[in-house]
């Protein structure tokens, strides 16, 4: 996928935050590893959590426009 801004929702405090990811970074990996900038919560990696609760929720994507359309 191209470089772009991904929007996540924290599982703990329910706040939304954005991360700029390059084409080498994966949104799923960021949702499992990155901490929430508001509350500092990391996704739960414990065995007691269900699969979908182990990461922040991905709620949006906005592509970086590297070639803007100019008239």
N, C-alpha and C positions, 0 to 999 in steps of 0.2 A: 504494500500500500504506500501511497505517496506521503510526503511530509505533511502534517496537519495538526490541528488542535483537537484533542479529544476531551470530552466533558464526562466527568465521573460523579457519582453520588456516593458519599460516605455511608457505610452501613451502620456506623455508630451514631453520628450526630445529624445525619440526613442532609448535610450541606453539599452544595454542588461546587466542584472545582475543576479547573482546566489544566491540561498538561500539553505542551508542545512536544510531539514525538516525531523523530526522523523516520525515514523509510526503513531503517535497520531495527528500530525498536518496535515491539509489538504491544498493542493496547491491552491484550489479555495479560501479558506479563506485568505491565505497569499496574493494572488493577489488582494483581496479587501481591505486588512488592512495595508500591509507593505508599507513604503515609499521608493522611489527610492534613492539609495545611492549617485547617481551623482547629481541630481537636487533637491532632497528632496521632490518631489511632492508625495502627497498621492492620491490614486485613488479618483475620483469624486463620492461623495455620494449624490449629489443634485438630485432633481426630474427632472431637465431639461435634464439630460444625459440619453442616451439610455442604455439598460441593459449591452451590451458588452463594452460600454465606461466607465463603472463604476469601472473597474479594469485593472490592468496590464495584458498584453497578455502573456500566457504561451507558450513558444516556444521550450522547451526541458526538458528532464528528464534523469538523469544518476544514476543508482542504485549503492548504496554503497556495495562493495564486502566484506561482513563480513567473508567469507570463501574462501580465494584465493586458486586457484588450484595449488598444489605443486606436482612435480614429485619426 
